[in-house]
Amino acid sequence: MAELLSMGELLIDFTPSGETEDGRLLFARNPGGAPANVAVQAHRAGVSAGFLGCVGDDMFGNFLRGTLEGCGVETKGLSLVSGTATSLAFVQLSETGDRDFSFYRNPGADTRLDFDTADLSLLDECRLLCFGSLLLTAEPSRSSVAKFVDYARQQGKLTAYDPNWRPPLWQDKDEGIRQMRSLVGKADIMKVSDEELALLTGLSGMEEGAKALLSQGVSLVVVTLGASGCAVFTPEFSLRRNTYNTKVKDTTGSGDSFFGALLAKIVQSGKRPSELAAEELEDFIDFANAAGAVCAENPGAIPALPDTAAIEACRRNVPLLIR
């Protein structure tokens, strides 16, 4: 049984890995995709995890399925589809390790996920469903996302939403924002960047934006702030937590590492977000910050996701980054 089920895109991140002798940039094939990263990180943080989605029946899709299986993630919900290629993303890194993406996805096999033909047994068995917004970019997955989430909620499962705003994947920005907003009221937990918070709420203030999401029924809003850590908001309290001062190489999977580690802690607690005391949640957030910080020390997404031992070593030995 997969306690945490992550639904969405599974793709290839081609990450810079040096140059040829004559100066041409080399790229390494790394498995990625935010929901897949979350599933692997949750498993490495101590909970059983599964993945629900589609890849192409091609060399990349088979590599990705094998990667998840090798990471211990349940792949019963992963379908290989013919006629549509696995999505690819080329990652550009700045000098500080921040990343930008160029996608090859028209629209991509991940958007072939269909509620009407899916095996719902994984949803029946899980305790938490995590999902993003990239399935909303094309049919049939666009119409299916809300059905999957509604089914999970009807079964009493926790739901966690990472909007994961990627402008190049939307032909129309306003439509993309409208689609992203359509899932807010279906989430118990949300992780957003400060940019995504402003897009979803139309508000520039972080506290005001978080309150707007809470007013739509979200129980826990986590705003990630990069090197400045994160801010957490619930209907009862809010808190801030700094991250750890590690040497950043590549931030590609850091946000997903953070979210997967946080969700693993919540699943392990056996509690709903509204049942968590401030001190307990602060410890979970600190654990998640450490996961994201360790992940950023290494290139790639899934290969860089740390296990519990590495996360706890960071918490013991690395100073907080105060900004």
C-alpha positions as CSV (number, residue, x, y, z in Angstrom):
1,M,0.0,0.0,0.0
2,A,1.3,3.5,-0.9
3,E,0.5,5.8,2.0
4,L,1.3,8.8,-0.2
5,L,0.2,8.9,-3.8
6,S,1.6,11.6,-6.1
7,M,-0.2,12.4,-9.4
8,G,1.1,14.3,-12.4
9,E,4.1,14.6,-14.7
10,L,7.1,12.3,-14.9
11,L,9.7,13.5,-17.4
12,I,13.3,13.9,-18.3
13,D,15.4,16.8,-17.0
14,F,18.4,17.4,-19.2
15,T,20.8,19.1,-16.8
16,P,24.0,20.9,-17.7
17,S,27.0,18.6,-17.0
18,G,30.0,20.3,-18.4
19,E,31.4,21.0,-21.9
20,T,33.1,19.2,-24.7
21,E,36.7,20.1,-25.5
22,D,35.6,22.6,-28.1
23,G,33.2,24.3,-25.7
24,R,29.8,22.7,-26.5
25,L,27.5,22.3,-23.6
26,L,26.8,18.8,-22.4
27,F,23.5,17.7,-20.7
28,A,22.9,14.7,-18.4
29,R,19.7,12.7,-18.6
30,N,18.0,13.0,-15.1
31,P,14.6,11.7,-14.1
32,G,12.3,14.4,-12.8
33,G,8.9,16.0,-12.8
34,A,7.6,17.6,-9.6
35,P,5.0,15.0,-8.5
36,A,7.5,12.2,-9.2
37,N,10.1,14.0,-7.2
38,V,7.7,14.4,-4.3
39,A,6.9,10.6,-4.3
40,V,10.6,9.6,-4.3
41,Q,11.4,12.2,-1.5
42,A,8.5,11.0,0.6
43,H,9.7,7.4,0.3
44,R,13.2,8.3,1.2
45,A,11.8,10.2,4.2
46,G,10.2,7.1,5.5
47,V,6.7,6.6,4.0
48,S,5.5,4.2,1.3
49,A,4.8,6.1,-1.9
50,G,3.1,5.6,-5.3
51,F,2.9,7.4,-8.6
52,L,-0.2,8.0,-10.8
53,G,0.5,9.3,-14.3
54,C,1.6,8.5,-17.9
55,V,4.8,8.4,-19.8
56,G,5.4,7.6,-23.5
57,D,6.1,4.0,-24.5
58,D,9.6,5.0,-25.6
59,M,13.2,4.8,-24.4
60,F,12.6,7.7,-21.9
61,G,9.3,6.4,-20.6
62,N,10.8,3.0,-19.9
63,F,13.9,4.6,-18.2
64,L,11.6,6.6,-16.0
65,R,9.5,3.6,-15.0
66,G,12.6,1.7,-14.1
67,T,13.9,4.7,-12.1
68,L,10.8,4.9,-9.9
69,E,10.8,1.1,-9.4
70,G,14.5,1.3,-8.4
71,C,13.6,4.1,-5.9
72,G,11.0,1.9,-4.3
73,V,7.9,3.9,-5.6
74,E,4.8,1.9,-6.5
75,T,4.3,2.1,-10.2
76,K,1.0,0.3,-10.6
77,G,-0.6,3.6,-11.5
78,L,2.0,4.5,-14.1
79,S,0.9,3.9,-17.7
80,L,3.1,3.7,-20.8
81,V,1.1,5.2,-23.7
82,S,1.9,4.9,-27.4
83,G,1.6,7.7,-30.0
84,T,2.7,10.5,-27.6
85,A,6.3,11.1,-26.5
86,T,7.6,11.4,-23.0
87,S,8.0,15.1,-22.0
88,L,11.5,16.5,-21.9
89,A,12.8,19.6,-20.1
90,F,16.2,21.3,-20.7
91,V,17.4,23.0,-17.5
92,Q,19.6,26.1,-17.5
93,L,21.4,27.0,-14.3
94,S,22.5,30.4,-13.1
95,E,25.8,31.0,-11.3
96,T,23.8,30.7,-8.0
97,G,22.2,27.4,-9.0
98,D,18.8,28.8,-9.8
99,R,17.1,27.1,-12.8
100,D,15.1,27.9,-15.9
101,F,13.3,25.4,-18.1
102,S,12.8,24.9,-21.8
103,F,10.1,22.2,-22.4
104,Y,9.7,19.8,-25.3
105,R,6.1,18.7,-24.7
106,N,3.4,18.9,-27.4
107,P,1.5,18.2,-25.3
108,G,3.3,15.3,-23.8
109,A,2.4,11.8,-22.6
110,D,1.7,13.0,-19.1
111,T,-1.4,14.7,-20.3
112,R,-2.9,11.4,-21.4
113,L,-4.0,10.5,-17.8
114,D,-7.7,9.7,-17.9
115,F,-9.9,9.3,-14.9
116,D,-12.4,7.1,-16.8
117,T,-9.7,4.4,-17.6
118,A,-7.5,4.7,-14.4
119,D,-7.1,2.1,-11.7
120,L,-8.5,3.8,-8.6
121,S,-7.3,1.2,-6.2
122,L,-4.2,3.3,-5.3
123,L,-6.5,6.1,-4.3
124,D,-8.6,3.8,-2.2
125,E,-5.5,2.6,-0.3
126,C,-3.5,5.9,0.1
127,R,-3.8,8.4,3.0
128,L,-2.7,11.5,1.0
129,L,-3.0,12.5,-2.6
130,C,-0.5,15.1,-3.9
131,F,-1.1,16.8,-7.2
132,G,0.1,19.8,-9.4
133,S,-1.3,21.9,-12.1
134,L,0.6,20.8,-15.3
135,L,-2.0,18.2,-16.0
136,L,-4.4,21.0,-16.6
137,T,-2.6,22.2,-19.8
138,A,-4.3,19.6,-22.1
139,E,-7.0,17.0,-22.4
140,P,-7.8,14.4,-21.2
141,S,-5.9,15.1,-18.0
142,R,-7.3,18.6,-17.7
143,S,-10.8,17.2,-17.2
144,S,-9.6,14.3,-15.1
145,V,-7.6,16.1,-12.3
146,A,-10.6,17.4,-10.4
147,K,-12.3,14.0,-10.7
148,F,-9.3,12.3,-9.1
149,V,-9.1,14.8,-6.3
150,D,-12.8,14.8,-5.7
151,Y,-12.7,11.0,-5.5
152,A,-9.9,11.1,-3.0
153,R,-11.7,13.7,-0.8
154,Q,-14.9,11.6,-0.9
155,Q,-12.8,8.7,0.5
156,G,-11.5,11.0,3.3
157,K,-8.0,11.3,2.0
158,L,-5.8,14.3,2.6
159,T,-5.0,16.4,-0.5
160,A,-1.9,18.4,-1.2
161,Y,-1.5,20.9,-4.1
162,D,1.7,22.4,-5.6
163,P,0.6,24.8,-8.4
164,N,4.1,24.7,-9.9
165,W,3.6,27.6,-12.3
166,R,5.5,27.1,-15.6
167,P,4.5,29.9,-18.1
168,P,6.0,28.2,-21.2
169,L,3.5,25.4,-20.9
170,W,0.5,27.7,-21.2
171,Q,-0.6,29.2,-24.4
172,D,-2.6,31.9,-22.5
173,K,-1.4,33.2,-19.1
174,D,-4.8,34.2,-17.9
175,E,-6.2,30.8,-18.8
176,G,-3.4,29.1,-17.0
177,I,-4.0,31.2,-13.8
178,R,-7.7,30.4,-14.0
179,Q,-7.1,26.7,-14.3
180,M,-4.6,26.8,-11.4
181,R,-7.1,28.6,-9.2
182,S,-9.8,26.0,-10.0
183,L,-8.0,23.5,-7.7
184,V,-7.4,25.6,-4.7
185,G,-10.6,24.8,-2.9
186,K,-9.9,21.1,-3.3
187,A,-6.6,21.2,-1.3
188,D,-6.0,20.6,2.4
189,I,-2.4,21.6,2.1
190,M,-0.7,24.0,-0.4
191,K,2.9,24.8,-1.2
192,V,3.4,28.0,-3.2
193,S,6.2,30.3,-4.1
194,D,5.6,34.0,-3.4
195,E,5.1,34.5,-7.2
196,E,2.5,31.7,-7.3
197,L,0.7,33.2,-4.3
198,A,0.3,36.5,-6.0
199,L,-0.9,34.9,-9.2
200,L,-3.5,32.8,-7.4
201,T,-4.8,35.5,-5.2
202,G,-4.1,38.8,-7.0
203,L,-2.7,40.1,-3.7
204,S,0.9,41.3,-3.3
205,G,1.1,40.8,0.5
206,M,2.2,37.4,1.7
207,E,0.0,37.3,4.8
208,E,-3.0,38.6,2.9
209,G,-2.5,36.1,0.1
210,A,-2.2,33.2,2.5
211,K,-5.4,34.3,4.2
212,A,-7.2,34.3,0.9
213,L,-6.2,30.7,0.3
214,L,-7.2,29.7,3.8
215,S,-10.6,31.3,3.2
216,Q,-11.2,28.9,0.3
217,G,-10.8,25.9,2.6
218,V,-7.1,25.2,2.6
219,S,-5.9,24.2,6.1
220,L,-2.2,24.7,5.7
221,V,-0.4,27.2,3.4
222,V,3.4,27.0,3.0
223,V,5.1,29.8,1.1
224,T,8.6,28.9,0.1
225,L,11.1,31.8,0.0
226,G,14.2,30.2,-1.5
227,A,17.3,31.1,0.6
228,S,15.1,32.9,3.1
229,G,13.3,29.7,4.2
230,C,9.6,29.6,4.3
231,A,6.5,31.0,6.0
232,V,3.6,28.8,7.2
233,F,0.0,29.9,7.7
234,T,-3.0,28.1,9.3
235,P,-6.3,29.5,10.4
236,E,-5.0,29.5,14.0
237,F,-1.3,30.6,13.7
238,S,1.6,31.5,11.5
239,L,5.3,30.9,11.7
240,R,8.6,31.5,9.8
241,R,11.6,29.2,9.6
242,N,15.0,29.8,8.1
243,T,16.6,27.2,5.9
244,Y,20.1,25.7,6.1
245,N,23.4,27.2,4.8
246,T,24.5,24.5,2.3
247,K,26.6,25.0,-0.8
248,V,24.1,25.3,-3.6
249,K,24.8,23.6,-6.9
250,D,21.4,23.0,-8.5
251,T,18.0,24.0,-7.1
252,T,16.0,21.9,-9.7
253,G,14.5,19.5,-7.1
254,S,14.8,21.5,-3.9
255,G,11.1,22.6,-3.7
256,D,9.9,19.1,-4.4
257,S,12.3,17.7,-1.8
258,F,10.9,20.2,0.7
259,F,7.3,19.3,-0.1
260,G,7.9,15.5,-0.2
261,A,9.7,15.6,3.2
262,L,7.0,17.8,4.8
263,L,4.2,15.5,3.5
264,A,6.0,12.5,4.7
265,K,6.1,14.0,8.2
266,I,2.4,14.8,8.1
267,V,1.5,11.3,6.9
268,Q,3.7,9.7,9.7
269,S,2.0,11.9,12.3
270,G,-1.4,10.3,11.4
271,K,-3.0,13.8,11.9
272,R,-4.8,16.2,9.7
273,P,-3.2,19.7,9.3
274,S,-5.7,21.2,11.6
275,E,-4.7,18.8,14.4
276,L,-1.0,19.8,14.3
277,A,0.3,22.0,17.2
278,A,2.6,24.9,16.2
279,E,5.6,23.2,17.8
280,E,5.0,20.0,15.9
281,L,4.5,21.7,12.6
282,E,7.6,23.9,13.1
283,D,9.7,20.7,13.5
284,F,8.2,19.2,10.3
285,I,9.0,22.5,8.4
286,D,12.6,22.4,9.7
287,F,12.9,18.8,8.5
288,A,11.6,19.9,5.1
289,N,13.9,22.9,4.9
290,A,16.9,20.6,5.6
291,A,15.8,18.2,2.9
292,G,15.6,21.0,0.3
293,A,18.9,22.4,1.4
294,V,20.7,19.0,1.1
295,C,19.0,18.4,-2.3
296,A,20.4,21.7,-3.6
297,E,24.0,20.5,-2.9
298,N,23.8,18.0,-5.8
299,P,22.8,18.1,-9.5
300,G,19.6,16.8,-10.9
301,A,16.2,16.2,-9.2
302,I,15.5,12.5,-8.2
303,P,19.2,11.6,-7.9
304,A,19.8,14.5,-5.5
305,L,16.8,13.8,-3.2
306,P,18.2,12.9,0.3
307,D,17.2,10.1,2.7
308,T,16.3,10.7,6.4
309,A,19.9,10.1,7.6
310,A,21.2,12.9,5.3
311,I,18.4,15.3,6.3
312,E,19.0,14.7,10.0
313,A,22.8,15.1,9.6
314,C,22.1,18.5,8.0
315,R,19.9,19.5,11.0
316,R,22.6,18.5,13.4
317,N,25.7,19.9,11.7
318,V,24.8,22.8,9.3
319,P,24.0,26.3,10.6
320,L,20.8,28.1,9.7
321,L,21.0,30.6,6.9
322,I,19.8,33.9,8.4
323,R,18.5,36.5,5.9
